[in-house]
Amino acid sequence: MARTPEAPTGATPDSTPTKDGKGRPTPTRREKEDARKRPLVVNDRAERRRREREAANIQREKARIGMANGDERYLPTRDRGPQRRFIRDFVDARWSVGELLLPTIVLFFITSFFPFDVVVFTGFGLMWFVLIASLIDIVIASYVLKRRLEEKFGSADKGFRFYLGMRAIYFRQMRQPKPQVKRGDFPA
């Protein structure tokens, strides 16, 4: 037979605390609903502006990340569609002379401040050489791209040459949306 533990000496059954009640009345349904209510429009204007700013910053950051990754939902209208994605991949997979255009223009401005005519004319000639070479590169690439667009999609969208040229003259790291293919990895 099991023994039950006895109460410690000096303690009576009446002195132990009881857990019969919670010490306050049960709130009514109306009181609970009123406690949960919040105003739809915050009366504190500074707080409302802070919340709106935070929400806008979060949305802007999502859109920036989505656009950089090439997510169609966040792209501007000029970058949407399967043909534009194809053009971006075509440009990003190849090396173009146009990527040298911006550094050459900066070099031209730097050499234009030199007092020696040889340096100035060299910078000027180099700038024009890269400009003409990049235009020739873009024209050749546009003919190749048009043929590939017609093979894959049946026809080429209007403005594809301008889109190709504008993307080709930027540094690869500066392009938005970010390049999704490596150089030389263009899917045929």
C-alpha positions, 0 to 999 in steps of 0.5 A, a space after each residue: 500500500 502506497 503512503 501519501 505524503 503528510 503535510 509538513 508540521 505546522 501547516 494546516 489544510 486551511 492555510 494552503 493557497 487556493 486557485 479557485 478564482 482569478 481575482 477579477 471579473 470576466 470581461 464582457 464581449 463588448 469590452 474585449 472588442 473595444 480593447 482590440 479596436 484601433 482607428 483606421 486612420 491614425 490621428 497622429 500625423 507624424 506616426 502615420 507619415 512614418 508608417 507610410 514611409 516605412 511601407 513605401 521603403 519596403 515596397 521600393 526595396 522589393 521592386 529594386 531587387 525584383 528589377 535587378 533580378 529581371 522579374 517581369 512584375 517589377 520591370 519598366 514597360 520598355 524591358 518587359 516581354 520575351 523579345 526584350 529578355 532575348 535581346 538582353 541575353 544576346 547583348 550580355 552574352 557578347 563583348 561589345 566595343 561600346 563598353 569602351 565608349 564611356 571611359 574613352 569620353 572621360 579620357 578625352 575630357 582629361 586629355 583636352 586640358 593638356 597644353 600639348 596639341 599631340 595629347 589633345 589630338 590623340 585623345 580626340 582621335 581615340 574617342 572618335 575611333 571608339 565611337 565609330 567602332 562601337 556604331 559599326 559593332 552595334 549595326 552588325 549586332 543588330 543584323 545578327 539579332 534581327 535574324 535570330 529574333 525572326 527565327 525564334 519569334 517570327 518577327 522583331 519588335 519595333 525599337 529593338 535596335 535602339 534597345 540593343 544599342 543603349 544596352 551595349 554602350 553601358 558597362 556590364 556592371 551598370 546594366 539594369 536589369 542585371 545580366 542573367 547570362 555569362 559572356 559567351 553563354 548565349 542560348 541559341 
